[in-house]
Structure formats: structure tokens, C-alpha cells
């Protein structure tokens, strides 16, 4: 589930670079997704 959300946001972010749509919101969502992804990887390895 997390990987799917991450990939969708990454694709939207890349489309934002190509088409110039979305602006700062997509970049903000990408940063949030990266933080959540890193947090899940760190806590997942401890379990």
C-alpha cells in the first residue's frame, strides 16, 4: 500500500516537472511520502 502511494506521488511529481502542473503541492506531497517511507523502513526493520 505504501509503495503504491509512493509510486503514484512520484509519477505525479515527474509529470509536474514535464508539464508544469501541480506546483508546490506535488513537491510537498513527495517530501511527506519520502518521510513516511523512510520511517516505515526504519521501524519495519526493528520489528
N, CA, C and O atoms as a CHARMM CRD file, in Angstrom:
* protein
*
  188
    1    1 UNK  N      0.82600  -1.19400   0.00000 PROA 1      0.00000
    2    1 UNK  CA     0.00000   0.00000   0.00000 PROA 1      0.00000
    3    1 UNK  C      0.86800   1.25500   0.00000 PROA 1      0.00000
    4    1 UNK  O      0.64000   2.18000  -0.78000 PROA 1      0.00000
    5    2 UNK  N      1.85700   1.27600   0.87700 PROA 2      0.00000
    6    2 UNK  CA     2.74000   2.43400   0.96500 PROA 2      0.00000
    7    2 UNK  C      3.52700   2.61500  -0.31600 PROA 2      0.00000
    8    2 UNK  O      3.71100   3.74100  -0.77900 PROA 2      0.00000
    9    3 UNK  N      3.99600   1.51000  -0.89900 PROA 3      0.00000
   10    3 UNK  CA     4.76000   1.59800  -2.14500 PROA 3      0.00000
   11    3 UNK  C      3.88800   2.10500  -3.28000 PROA 3      0.00000
   12    3 UNK  O      4.36400   2.85000  -4.13700 PROA 3      0.00000
   13    4 UNK  N      2.61800   1.71600  -3.30300 PROA 4      0.00000
   14    4 UNK  CA     1.70500   2.17600  -4.34700 PROA 4      0.00000
   15    4 UNK  C      1.49300   3.68100  -4.25200 PROA 4      0.00000
   16    4 UNK  O      1.54300   4.38100  -5.26400 PROA 4      0.00000
   17    5 UNK  N      1.25900   4.17800  -3.05100 PROA 5      0.00000
   18    5 UNK  CA     1.08100   5.61700  -2.85100 PROA 5      0.00000
   19    5 UNK  C      2.35200   6.35600  -3.23700 PROA 5      0.00000
   20    5 UNK  O      2.29900   7.40000  -3.88700 PROA 5      0.00000
   21    6 UNK  N      3.49300   5.81300  -2.83500 PROA 6      0.00000
   22    6 UNK  CA     4.76800   6.45200  -3.15600 PROA 6      0.00000
   23    6 UNK  C      4.97600   6.53900  -4.66600 PROA 6      0.00000
   24    6 UNK  O      5.40800   7.57400  -5.17400 PROA 6      0.00000
   25    7 UNK  N      4.67600   5.46600  -5.38000 PROA 7      0.00000
   26    7 UNK  CA     4.85300   5.47000  -6.82800 PROA 7      0.00000
   27    7 UNK  C      3.90500   6.44400  -7.51800 PROA 7      0.00000
   28    7 UNK  O      4.29700   7.12300  -8.46700 PROA 7      0.00000
   29    8 UNK  N      2.66000   6.51700  -7.04700 PROA 8      0.00000
   30    8 UNK  CA     1.70200   7.45400  -7.63400 PROA 8      0.00000
   31    8 UNK  C      2.16600   8.88700  -7.44100 PROA 8      0.00000
   32    8 UNK  O      2.11300   9.69000  -8.37300 PROA 8      0.00000
   33    9 UNK  N      2.61900   9.21100  -6.24000 PROA 9      0.00000
   34    9 UNK  CA     3.10200  10.56800  -5.97600 PROA 9      0.00000
   35    9 UNK  C      4.35700  10.86200  -6.78500 PROA 9      0.00000
   36    9 UNK  O      4.52800  11.97700  -7.27800 PROA 9      0.00000
   37   10 UNK  N      5.23000   9.88100  -6.92600 PROA 10     0.00000
   38   10 UNK  CA     6.44300  10.08000  -7.71200 PROA 10     0.00000
   39   10 UNK  C      6.11200  10.35400  -9.18100 PROA 10     0.00000
   40   10 UNK  O      6.72300  11.22400  -9.80200 PROA 10     0.00000
   41   11 UNK  N      5.14900   9.61600  -9.73800 PROA 11     0.00000
   42   11 UNK  CA     4.74600   9.84000 -11.12300 PROA 11     0.00000
   43   11 UNK  C      4.13000  11.23100 -11.28000 PROA 11     0.00000
   44   11 UNK  O      4.42400  11.93200 -12.24900 PROA 11     0.00000
   45   12 UNK  N      3.28200  11.63200 -10.34000 PROA 12     0.00000
   46   12 UNK  CA     2.68700  12.96700 -10.40200 PROA 12     0.00000
   47   12 UNK  C      3.74900  14.04900 -10.29600 PROA 12     0.00000
   48   12 UNK  O      3.65500  15.08900 -10.94800 PROA 12     0.00000
   49   13 UNK  N      4.75700  13.80100  -9.47500 PROA 13     0.00000
   50   13 UNK  CA     5.84900  14.76300  -9.30900 PROA 13     0.00000
   51   13 UNK  C      6.62000  14.91400 -10.61800 PROA 13     0.00000
   52   13 UNK  O      6.94100  16.02900 -11.02800 PROA 13     0.00000
   53   14 UNK  N      6.91700  13.79400 -11.27200 PROA 14     0.00000
   54   14 UNK  CA     7.62300  13.84900 -12.54600 PROA 14     0.00000
   55   14 UNK  C      6.77700  14.52100 -13.62200 PROA 14     0.00000
   56   14 UNK  O      7.30300  15.26700 -14.44800 PROA 14     0.00000
   57   15 UNK  N      5.48100  14.26600 -13.61700 PROA 15     0.00000
   58   15 UNK  CA     4.59400  14.94600 -14.56600 PROA 15     0.00000
   59   15 UNK  C      4.55200  16.44400 -14.29700 PROA 15     0.00000
   60   15 UNK  O      4.39700  17.24000 -15.22400 PROA 15     0.00000
   61   16 UNK  N      4.68600  16.82400 -13.05500 PROA 16     0.00000
   62   16 UNK  CA     4.73000  18.23300 -12.70100 PROA 16     0.00000
   63   16 UNK  C      5.95400  18.90700 -13.29200 PROA 16     0.00000
   64   16 UNK  O      5.88700  20.05800 -13.72200 PROA 16     0.00000
   65   17 UNK  N      7.07800  18.19200 -13.31700 PROA 17     0.00000
   66   17 UNK  CA     8.28100  18.74600 -13.93600 PROA 17     0.00000
   67   17 UNK  C      8.10900  18.87300 -15.44500 PROA 17     0.00000
   68   17 UNK  O      8.52700  19.86700 -16.03900 PROA 17     0.00000
   69   18 UNK  N      7.49200  17.86300 -16.06900 PROA 18     0.00000
   70   18 UNK  CA     7.35800  17.85800 -17.52500 PROA 18     0.00000
   71   18 UNK  C      6.28700  18.85400 -17.97700 PROA 18     0.00000
   72   18 UNK  O      6.51600  19.65500 -18.88300 PROA 18     0.00000
   73   19 UNK  N      5.11900  18.79600 -17.33700 PROA 19     0.00000
   74   19 UNK  CA     4.00900  19.62100 -17.78600 PROA 19     0.00000
   75   19 UNK  C      3.86200  20.93600 -17.04900 PROA 19     0.00000
   76   19 UNK  O      3.11900  21.81100 -17.49500 PROA 19     0.00000
   77   20 UNK  N      4.54800  21.09500 -15.93700 PROA 20     0.00000
   78   20 UNK  CA     4.45100  22.32500 -15.17800 PROA 20     0.00000
   79   20 UNK  C      3.14500  22.47100 -14.40700 PROA 20     0.00000
   80   20 UNK  O      2.75600  23.58400 -14.05400 PROA 20     0.00000
   81   21 UNK  N      2.46400  21.35600 -14.14300 PROA 21     0.00000
   82   21 UNK  CA     1.20800  21.42800 -13.39900 PROA 21     0.00000
   83   21 UNK  C      1.43100  20.97800 -11.96200 PROA 21     0.00000
   84   21 UNK  O      2.35700  20.21600 -11.68500 PROA 21     0.00000
   85   22 UNK  N      0.59400  21.44000 -11.05400 PROA 22     0.00000
   86   22 UNK  CA     0.65000  20.98700  -9.67500 PROA 22     0.00000
   87   22 UNK  C      1.43400  21.90200  -8.76500 PROA 22     0.00000
   88   22 UNK  O      1.03400  22.14000  -7.62500 PROA 22     0.00000
   89   23 UNK  N      2.53800  22.41400  -9.25000 PROA 23     0.00000
   90   23 UNK  CA     3.32000  23.35400  -8.45900 PROA 23     0.00000
   91   23 UNK  C      3.87400  22.76100  -7.18300 PROA 23     0.00000
   92   23 UNK  O      4.31600  21.61200  -7.15900 PROA 23     0.00000
   93   24 UNK  N      3.84800  23.54900  -6.12400 PROA 24     0.00000
   94   24 UNK  CA     4.46900  23.17700  -4.85700 PROA 24     0.00000
   95   24 UNK  C      3.75700  22.05700  -4.11900 PROA 24     0.00000
   96   24 UNK  O      4.36500  21.37500  -3.29500 PROA 24     0.00000
   97   25 UNK  N      2.48200  21.86000  -4.40300 PROA 25     0.00000
   98   25 UNK  CA     1.72400  20.82500  -3.68500 PROA 25     0.00000
   99   25 UNK  C      2.29000  19.44100  -3.95500 PROA 25     0.00000
  100   25 UNK  O      2.43500  18.64100  -3.03100 PROA 25     0.00000
  101   26 UNK  N      2.60700  19.15400  -5.19000 PROA 26     0.00000
  102   26 UNK  CA     3.14900  17.83300  -5.52100 PROA 26     0.00000
  103   26 UNK  C      4.51500  17.64000  -4.86000 PROA 26     0.00000
  104   26 UNK  O      4.82800  16.54800  -4.38400 PROA 26     0.00000
  105   27 UNK  N      5.32100  18.69600  -4.83000 PROA 27     0.00000
  106   27 UNK  CA     6.62800  18.59100  -4.18600 PROA 27     0.00000
  107   27 UNK  C      6.47600  18.36700  -2.68900 PROA 27     0.00000
  108   27 UNK  O      7.23000  17.59600  -2.09400 PROA 27     0.00000
  109   28 UNK  N      5.51300  19.03100  -2.08400 PROA 28     0.00000
  110   28 UNK  CA     5.24800  18.84500  -0.65600 PROA 28     0.00000
  111   28 UNK  C      4.78700  17.41500  -0.38000 PROA 28     0.00000
  112   28 UNK  O      5.23800  16.79000   0.58000 PROA 28     0.00000
  113   29 UNK  N      3.89100  16.89800  -1.21700 PROA 29     0.00000
  114   29 UNK  CA     3.41600  15.52700  -1.04100 PROA 29     0.00000
  115   29 UNK  C      4.53900  14.51400  -1.21700 PROA 29     0.00000
  116   29 UNK  O      4.57900  13.49700  -0.52400 PROA 29     0.00000
  117   30 UNK  N      5.45500  14.79200  -2.14700 PROA 30     0.00000
  118   30 UNK  CA     6.58000  13.88900  -2.35300 PROA 30     0.00000
  119   30 UNK  C      7.48300  13.85700  -1.12300 PROA 30     0.00000
  120   30 UNK  O      7.93700  12.78900  -0.71400 PROA 30     0.00000
  121   31 UNK  N      7.74400  15.01300  -0.53900 PROA 31     0.00000
  122   31 UNK  CA     8.57500  15.06900   0.65900 PROA 31     0.00000
  123   31 UNK  C      7.90100  14.32700   1.80900 PROA 31     0.00000
  124   31 UNK  O      8.56300  13.59300   2.54300 PROA 31     0.00000
  125   32 UNK  N      6.60100  14.51100   1.97200 PROA 32     0.00000
  126   32 UNK  CA     5.86800  13.79400   3.02200 PROA 32     0.00000
  127   32 UNK  C      5.92500  12.28900   2.78200 PROA 32     0.00000
  128   32 UNK  O      6.12100  11.51400   3.71900 PROA 32     0.00000
  129   33 UNK  N      5.75500  11.87600   1.52800 PROA 33     0.00000
  130   33 UNK  CA     5.80600  10.44600   1.20300 PROA 33     0.00000
  131   33 UNK  C      7.18500   9.87200   1.48800 PROA 33     0.00000
  132   33 UNK  O      7.29200   8.75000   1.98100 PROA 33     0.00000
  133   34 UNK  N      8.24100  10.62000   1.18900 PROA 34     0.00000
  134   34 UNK  CA     9.59200  10.13400   1.47200 PROA 34     0.00000
  135   34 UNK  C      9.82700   9.99000   2.96900 PROA 34     0.00000
  136   34 UNK  O     10.44400   9.02200   3.41300 PROA 34     0.00000
  137   35 UNK  N      9.33500  10.95000   3.74900 PROA 35     0.00000
  138   35 UNK  CA     9.48700  10.86400   5.20600 PROA 35     0.00000
  139   35 UNK  C      8.76000   9.63600   5.74500 PROA 35     0.00000
  140   35 UNK  O      9.30400   8.90600   6.57400 PROA 35     0.00000
  141   36 UNK  N      7.53600   9.40700   5.28000 PROA 36     0.00000
  142   36 UNK  CA     6.76200   8.24500   5.73500 PROA 36     0.00000
  143   36 UNK  C      7.44000   6.95400   5.30000 PROA 36     0.00000
  144   36 UNK  O      7.49900   5.99600   6.07000 PROA 36     0.00000
  145   37 UNK  N      7.95200   6.92000   4.07200 PROA 37     0.00000
  146   37 UNK  CA     8.63100   5.73000   3.57000 PROA 37     0.00000
  147   37 UNK  C      9.86800   5.40600   4.40700 PROA 37     0.00000
  148   37 UNK  O     10.07200   4.25500   4.79400 PROA 37     0.00000
  149   38 UNK  N     10.68000   6.39800   4.68300 PROA 38     0.00000
  150   38 UNK  CA    11.88100   6.18200   5.49400 PROA 38     0.00000
  151   38 UNK  C     11.50200   5.72700   6.90300 PROA 38     0.00000
  152   38 UNK  O     12.14000   4.83700   7.46600 PROA 38     0.00000
  153   39 UNK  N     10.45700   6.34500   7.47000 PROA 39     0.00000
  154   39 UNK  CA    10.00400   5.94800   8.80600 PROA 39     0.00000
  155   39 UNK  C      9.54400   4.50100   8.81600 PROA 39     0.00000
  156   39 UNK  O      9.85600   3.76200   9.74900 PROA 39     0.00000
  157   40 UNK  N      8.79800   4.08100   7.78200 PROA 40     0.00000
  158   40 UNK  CA     8.32600   2.69600   7.70600 PROA 40     0.00000
  159   40 UNK  C      9.49000   1.72200   7.53900 PROA 40     0.00000
  160   40 UNK  O      9.48200   0.64200   8.13000 PROA 40     0.00000
  161   41 UNK  N     10.47700   2.09000   6.74800 PROA 41     0.00000
  162   41 UNK  CA    11.63100   1.20000   6.55700 PROA 41     0.00000
  163   41 UNK  C     12.42000   1.03600   7.85500 PROA 41     0.00000
  164   41 UNK  O     12.86700  -0.06100   8.18900 PROA 41     0.00000
  165   42 UNK  N     12.58100   2.13000   8.57300 PROA 42     0.00000
  166   42 UNK  CA    13.33200   2.07100   9.83600 PROA 42     0.00000
  167   42 UNK  C     12.59000   1.26400  10.87100 PROA 42     0.00000
  168   42 UNK  O     13.17900   0.39200  11.51100 PROA 42     0.00000
  169   43 UNK  N     11.30800   1.53100  11.05400 PROA 43     0.00000
  170   43 UNK  CA    10.54600   0.81000  12.07900 PROA 43     0.00000
  171   43 UNK  C     10.26400  -0.63100  11.65600 PROA 43     0.00000
  172   43 UNK  O     10.12400  -1.50600  12.51000 PROA 43     0.00000
  173   44 UNK  N     10.17900  -0.88500  10.36800 PROA 44     0.00000
  174   44 UNK  CA     9.92900  -2.24700   9.88800 PROA 44     0.00000
  175   44 UNK  C     11.10200  -3.17100  10.12100 PROA 44     0.00000
  176   44 UNK  O     10.91900  -4.36800  10.34100 PROA 44     0.00000
  177   45 UNK  N     12.29800  -2.63200  10.07400 PROA 45     0.00000
  178   45 UNK  CA    13.48600  -3.48100  10.27300 PROA 45     0.00000
  179   45 UNK  C     13.70600  -3.81100  11.74200 PROA 45     0.00000
  180   45 UNK  O     14.32700  -4.82400  12.06400 PROA 45     0.00000
  181   46 UNK  N     13.20400  -2.97000  12.63000 PROA 46     0.00000
  182   46 UNK  CA    13.33800  -3.24500  14.06100 PROA 46     0.00000
  183   46 UNK  C     12.41300  -4.35500  14.52600 PROA 46     0.00000
  184   46 UNK  O     12.73900  -5.09200  15.45700 PROA 46     0.00000
  185   47 UNK  N     11.25700  -4.47900  13.88100 PROA 47     0.00000
  186   47 UNK  CA    10.24700  -5.43200  14.33500 PROA 47     0.00000
  187   47 UNK  C     10.66600  -6.86300  14.11400 PROA 47     0.00000
  188   47 UNK  O      9.91900  -7.78300  14.44600 PROA 47     0.00000
